[in-house]
Amino acid sequence: MVGCFGLCDDHHHPRVPHDLIVEANPRLDVWMLLQCGGLTENAMTRLQWGKKTYLLARRTPDIWIDETRVPVTWDEPMPGVGRPWFECPACGRRCRHVYLRETIACRRCHRLQHAVRHLRRQMPGVGRVEGLRRKLGGCDVRPFAPLPARRQGRSRAYHEKLVAAIYVEEAKLIGHLSSVVHDLDRRMRVRKAKGKW
């Protein structure tokens, strides 16, 4: 039931499979390769992710990861400063990371999503309350914590506007939580009636 009140230790939405989250997949960063010398000519690097091992070889102008060719392109954001990029082997799009899954490709080709997109989905409004409380300053950002008095130098109207917005959002949270409690009570009654409680 923890999922009803927040994601706690589970950092992705349950409807999004874990393997479709960016942070759960092995990836190769072209800028890190440049820093560690992996982009020098004829460099060979062994990469390991869990039990899976990849062999990376630099053959100008590309990189080979096992048997897959990944093109490397360079741009010059400032005169005299070169910056490498991968070209996705699947779509040809320029990218900083390629993901080492069944096929090596960019985030878009694998349809991966960042975990942060799925935080707070089961508890709507918590992020808004935290943001408003940060604007208010000098108080705990968690919902329902006591609100501080107006700070010296802050407009009374602005302070009262923020406090009113916080109260409105917290009232919406109370409404959401009461519907969750109602659903839990209903589930308990149904399970008790069926003898499964």
C-alpha positions as YAML, in Angstrom:
chain: A
units: angstrom
residues:
- id: 1
  name: MET
  ca: [0.00, 0.00, 0.00]
- id: 2
  name: VAL
  ca: [3.03, 2.28, 0.19]
- id: 3
  name: GLY
  ca: [2.52, 3.07, -3.51]
- id: 4
  name: CYS
  ca: [-0.71, 4.93, -2.69]
- id: 5
  name: PHE
  ca: [1.06, 7.56, -0.64]
- id: 6
  name: GLY
  ca: [4.23, 8.04, -2.67]
- id: 7
  name: LEU
  ca: [6.91, 6.19, -4.52]
- id: 8
  name: CYS
  ca: [9.33, 5.96, -1.54]
- id: 9
  name: ASP
  ca: [12.12, 3.61, -2.64]
- id: 10
  name: ASP
  ca: [10.53, 2.79, -5.99]
- id: 11
  name: HIS
  ca: [11.86, 5.45, -8.34]
- id: 12
  name: HIS
  ca: [9.65, 4.77, -11.33]
- id: 13
  name: HIS
  ca: [5.96, 4.53, -11.99]
- id: 14
  name: PRO
  ca: [4.66, 0.93, -11.78]
- id: 15
  name: ARG
  ca: [3.07, 1.22, -15.22]
- id: 16
  name: VAL
  ca: [6.46, 1.97, -16.77]
- id: 17
  name: PRO
  ca: [8.60, -1.18, -16.98]
- id: 18
  name: HIS
  ca: [11.89, -0.86, -15.16]
- id: 19
  name: ASP
  ca: [13.88, -1.71, -18.28]
- id: 20
  name: LEU
  ca: [12.41, 1.36, -20.05]
- id: 21
  name: ILE
  ca: [13.92, 3.75, -17.49]
- id: 22
  name: VAL
  ca: [17.16, 5.46, -18.57]
- id: 23
  name: GLU
  ca: [18.86, 4.99, -15.21]
- id: 24
  name: ALA
  ca: [18.33, 1.21, -15.30]
- id: 25
  name: ASN
  ca: [20.16, 0.68, -18.60]
- id: 26
  name: PRO
  ca: [23.88, 0.57, -19.35]
- id: 27
  name: ARG
  ca: [25.00, 3.51, -21.42]
- id: 28
  name: LEU
  ca: [28.17, 4.83, -22.92]
- id: 29
  name: ASP
  ca: [29.01, 8.55, -22.57]
- id: 30
  name: VAL
  ca: [31.15, 9.93, -25.41]
- id: 31
  name: TRP
  ca: [32.48, 12.81, -23.27]
- id: 32
  name: MET
  ca: [33.64, 10.40, -20.55]
- id: 33
  name: LEU
  ca: [35.34, 8.32, -23.23]
- id: 34
  name: LEU
  ca: [37.17, 11.42, -24.41]
- id: 35
  name: GLN
  ca: [38.32, 12.25, -20.86]
- id: 36
  name: CYS
  ca: [39.59, 8.73, -20.12]
- id: 37
  name: GLY
  ca: [41.39, 8.36, -23.46]
- id: 38
  name: GLY
  ca: [38.94, 5.95, -25.08]
- id: 39
  name: LEU
  ca: [38.77, 8.06, -28.25]
- id: 40
  name: THR
  ca: [42.49, 7.90, -29.06]
- id: 41
  name: GLU
  ca: [43.36, 5.98, -32.22]
- id: 42
  name: ASN
  ca: [43.60, 2.19, -31.82]
- id: 43
  name: ALA
  ca: [42.52, 2.35, -28.16]
- id: 44
  name: MET
  ca: [40.81, -0.80, -26.89]
- id: 45
  name: THR
  ca: [38.62, -0.65, -23.81]
- id: 46
  name: ARG
  ca: [36.74, -3.37, -21.96]
- id: 47
  name: LEU
  ca: [33.40, -2.28, -20.50]
- id: 48
  name: GLN
  ca: [31.47, -4.31, -17.94]
- id: 49
  name: TRP
  ca: [27.88, -3.88, -16.82]
- id: 50
  name: GLY
  ca: [26.94, -6.56, -14.32]
- id: 51
  name: LYS
  ca: [27.91, -9.88, -15.92]
- id: 52
  name: LYS
  ca: [27.79, -8.50, -19.47]
- id: 53
  name: THR
  ca: [31.13, -7.44, -20.98]
- id: 54
  name: TYR
  ca: [31.61, -5.24, -24.05]
- id: 55
  name: LEU
  ca: [34.78, -4.69, -26.06]
- id: 56
  name: LEU
  ca: [35.20, -1.17, -27.37]
- id: 57
  name: ALA
  ca: [37.74, -0.39, -30.09]
- id: 58
  name: ARG
  ca: [38.54, 3.00, -31.64]
- id: 59
  name: ARG
  ca: [39.08, 2.95, -35.41]
- id: 60
  name: THR
  ca: [39.06, 6.48, -36.83]
- id: 61
  name: PRO
  ca: [36.55, 8.02, -37.32]
- id: 62
  name: ASP
  ca: [34.29, 5.49, -35.58]
- id: 63
  name: ILE
  ca: [34.07, 3.31, -32.50]
- id: 64
  name: TRP
  ca: [33.24, -0.38, -32.59]
- id: 65
  name: ILE
  ca: [31.34, -1.84, -29.66]
- id: 66
  name: ASP
  ca: [31.56, -5.61, -30.01]
- id: 67
  name: GLU
  ca: [30.48, -5.94, -33.67]
- id: 68
  name: THR
  ca: [28.46, -2.72, -33.91]
- id: 69
  name: ARG
  ca: [29.89, 0.39, -35.61]
- id: 70
  name: VAL
  ca: [29.00, 3.65, -33.86]
- id: 71
  name: PRO
  ca: [30.00, 6.76, -35.84]
- id: 72
  name: VAL
  ca: [31.69, 9.57, -33.90]
- id: 73
  name: THR
  ca: [31.34, 13.15, -35.16]
- id: 74
  name: TRP
  ca: [32.96, 16.32, -33.88]
- id: 75
  name: ASP
  ca: [31.74, 19.88, -33.63]
- id: 76
  name: GLU
  ca: [33.53, 23.06, -32.60]
- id: 77
  name: PRO
  ca: [31.39, 25.11, -30.17]
- id: 78
  name: MET
  ca: [34.29, 27.57, -29.67]
- id: 79
  name: PRO
  ca: [37.31, 28.14, -31.90]
- id: 80
  name: GLY
  ca: [39.93, 25.48, -31.20]
- id: 81
  name: VAL
  ca: [37.69, 23.39, -28.93]
- id: 82
  name: GLY
  ca: [36.47, 20.09, -30.40]
- id: 83
  name: ARG
  ca: [33.57, 18.19, -28.88]
- id: 84
  name: PRO
  ca: [32.71, 14.57, -29.81]
- id: 85
  name: TRP
  ca: [29.24, 13.16, -30.38]
- id: 86
  name: PHE
  ca: [27.93, 9.70, -31.17]
- id: 87
  name: GLU
  ca: [25.66, 9.22, -34.14]
- id: 88
  name: CYS
  ca: [22.96, 6.72, -33.29]
- id: 89
  name: PRO
  ca: [23.49, 3.58, -35.39]
- id: 90
  name: ALA
  ca: [19.71, 3.18, -35.75]
- id: 91
  name: CYS
  ca: [18.46, 6.68, -36.62]
- id: 92
  name: GLY
  ca: [21.62, 8.71, -37.31]
- id: 93
  name: ARG
  ca: [20.71, 11.33, -34.68]
- id: 94
  name: ARG
  ca: [23.59, 13.04, -32.87]
- id: 95
  name: CYS
  ca: [23.67, 12.06, -29.18]
- id: 96
  name: ARG
  ca: [25.94, 12.07, -26.16]
- id: 97
  name: HIS
  ca: [24.92, 8.62, -24.87]
- id: 98
  name: VAL
  ca: [24.29, 5.30, -26.59]
- id: 99
  name: TYR
  ca: [22.54, 2.56, -24.66]
- id: 100
  name: LEU
  ca: [23.98, -0.94, -24.59]
- id: 101
  name: ARG
  ca: [20.86, -3.09, -24.88]
- id: 102
  name: GLU
  ca: [20.05, -5.87, -27.40]
- id: 103
  name: THR
  ca: [20.85, -3.29, -30.07]
- id: 104
  name: ILE
  ca: [23.05, -0.28, -29.50]
- id: 105
  name: ALA
  ca: [21.06, 2.91, -30.06]
- id: 106
  name: CYS
  ca: [20.09, 6.26, -28.56]
- id: 107
  name: ARG
  ca: [17.48, 6.93, -25.87]
- id: 108
  name: ARG
  ca: [14.79, 7.86, -28.39]
- id: 109
  name: CYS
  ca: [15.24, 4.72, -30.48]
- id: 110
  name: HIS
  ca: [14.95, 2.54, -27.35]
- id: 111
  name: ARG
  ca: [11.99, 4.66, -26.14]
- id: 112
  name: LEU
  ca: [13.62, 5.17, -22.74]
- id: 113
  name: GLN
  ca: [12.32, 7.69, -20.22]
- id: 114
  name: HIS
  ca: [14.00, 9.38, -17.29]
- id: 115
  name: ALA
  ca: [12.79, 8.25, -13.85]
- id: 116
  name: VAL
  ca: [12.15, 11.84, -12.76]
- id: 117
  name: ARG
  ca: [9.21, 12.03, -15.22]
- id: 118
  name: HIS
  ca: [7.37, 9.46, -13.12]
- id: 119
  name: LEU
  ca: [8.01, 10.76, -9.61]
- id: 120
  name: ARG
  ca: [4.97, 11.99, -7.66]
- id: 121
  name: ARG
  ca: [2.48, 10.68, -10.20]
- id: 122
  name: GLN
  ca: [0.54, 8.77, -7.59]
- id: 123
  name: MET
  ca: [0.37, 11.76, -5.28]
- id: 124
  name: PRO
  ca: [-0.72, 14.76, -7.37]
- id: 125
  name: GLY
  ca: [0.05, 18.21, -6.03]
- id: 126
  name: VAL
  ca: [2.94, 17.33, -3.72]
- id: 127
  name: GLY
  ca: [5.45, 18.88, -6.10]
- id: 128
  name: ARG
  ca: [3.38, 22.07, -6.35]
- id: 129
  name: VAL
  ca: [3.18, 22.34, -2.55]
- id: 130
  name: GLU
  ca: [6.94, 21.81, -2.23]
- id: 131
  name: GLY
  ca: [7.63, 24.47, -4.86]
- id: 132
  name: LEU
  ca: [5.36, 27.01, -3.17]
- id: 133
  name: ARG
  ca: [6.94, 26.29, 0.21]
- id: 134
  name: ARG
  ca: [10.41, 26.81, -1.29]
- id: 135
  name: LYS
  ca: [9.27, 30.20, -2.60]
- id: 136
  name: LEU
  ca: [7.96, 31.06, 0.85]
- id: 137
  name: GLY
  ca: [11.34, 30.13, 2.39]
- id: 138
  name: GLY
  ca: [12.29, 29.42, 5.96]
- id: 139
  name: CYS
  ca: [9.98, 26.42, 6.38]
- id: 140
  name: ASP
  ca: [9.85, 22.69, 5.88]
- id: 141
  name: VAL
  ca: [8.93, 21.90, 2.26]
- id: 142
  name: ARG
  ca: [6.84, 18.85, 3.17]
- id: 143
  name: PRO
  ca: [3.07, 19.28, 2.97]
- id: 144
  name: PHE
  ca: [1.16, 20.16, 6.17]
- id: 145
  name: ALA
  ca: [4.25, 21.40, 8.06]
- id: 146
  name: PRO
  ca: [3.78, 24.68, 9.97]
- id: 147
  name: LEU
  ca: [4.17, 27.84, 7.92]
- id: 148
  name: PRO
  ca: [6.51, 30.61, 9.13]
- id: 149
  name: ALA
  ca: [5.67, 34.22, 9.81]
- id: 150
  name: ARG
  ca: [6.36, 36.76, 7.07]
- id: 151
  name: ARG
  ca: [10.07, 37.41, 6.52]
- id: 152
  name: GLN
  ca: [11.54, 40.85, 7.02]
- id: 153
  name: GLY
  ca: [11.53, 42.75, 3.73]
- id: 154
  name: ARG
  ca: [8.95, 40.55, 2.01]
- id: 155
  name: SER
  ca: [5.73, 42.10, 0.77]
- id: 156
  name: ARG
  ca: [2.72, 41.23, 2.93]
- id: 157
  name: ALA
  ca: [0.56, 40.72, -0.18]
- id: 158
  name: TYR
  ca: [3.09, 38.32, -1.75]
- id: 159
  name: HIS
  ca: [3.44, 36.36, 1.51]
- id: 160
  name: GLU
  ca: [-0.33, 36.06, 1.91]
- id: 161
  name: LYS
  ca: [-0.72, 35.03, -1.74]
- id: 162
  name: LEU
  ca: [1.82, 32.20, -1.28]
- id: 163
  name: VAL
  ca: [0.22, 31.04, 1.98]
- id: 164
  name: ALA
  ca: [-3.24, 31.02, 0.35]
- id: 165
  name: ALA
  ca: [-1.92, 29.01, -2.61]
- id: 166
  name: ILE
  ca: [-0.29, 26.50, -0.22]
- id: 167
  name: TYR
  ca: [-3.56, 26.08, 1.70]
- id: 168
  name: VAL
  ca: [-5.48, 25.50, -1.56]
- id: 169
  name: GLU
  ca: [-3.00, 22.84, -2.74]
- id: 170
  name: GLU
  ca: [-2.93, 21.15, 0.68]
- id: 171
  name: ALA
  ca: [-6.74, 21.05, 0.71]
- id: 172
  name: LYS
  ca: [-6.60, 19.25, -2.67]
- id: 173
  name: LEU
  ca: [-4.12, 16.76, -1.14]
- id: 174
  name: ILE
  ca: [-6.50, 16.13, 1.75]
- id: 175
  name: GLY
  ca: [-9.27, 15.45, -0.75]
- id: 176
  name: HIS
  ca: [-7.05, 13.01, -2.64]
- id: 177
  name: LEU
  ca: [-5.97, 11.23, 0.55]
- id: 178
  name: SER
  ca: [-9.57, 10.92, 1.74]
- id: 179
  name: SER
  ca: [-10.50, 9.23, -1.55]
- id: 180
  name: VAL
  ca: [-7.55, 6.84, -1.09]
- id: 181
  name: VAL
  ca: [-8.71, 6.02, 2.46]
- id: 182
  name: HIS
  ca: [-12.25, 5.48, 1.17]
- id: 183
  name: ASP
  ca: [-10.94, 3.07, -1.49]
- id: 184
  name: LEU
  ca: [-8.88, 1.18, 1.10]
- id: 185
  name: ASP
  ca: [-11.91, 0.85, 3.40]
- id: 186
  name: ARG
  ca: [-13.98, -0.46, 0.50]
- id: 187
  name: ARG
  ca: [-11.28, -3.01, -0.42]
- id: 188
  name: MET
  ca: [-11.09, -4.19, 3.20]
- id: 189
  name: ARG
  ca: [-14.88, -4.62, 3.38]
- id: 190
  name: VAL
  ca: [-14.93, -6.59, 0.12]
- id: 191
  name: ARG
  ca: [-12.07, -8.86, 1.23]
- id: 192
  name: LYS
  ca: [-13.63, -9.44, 4.64]
- id: 193
  name: ALA
  ca: [-16.94, -10.31, 2.97]
- id: 194
  name: LYS
  ca: [-15.13, -12.84, 0.74]
- id: 195
  name: GLY
  ca: [-13.24, -14.25, 3.74]
- id: 196
  name: LYS
  ca: [-9.84, -13.22, 2.36]
- id: 197
  name: TRP
  ca: [-8.96, -10.88, 5.23]
...
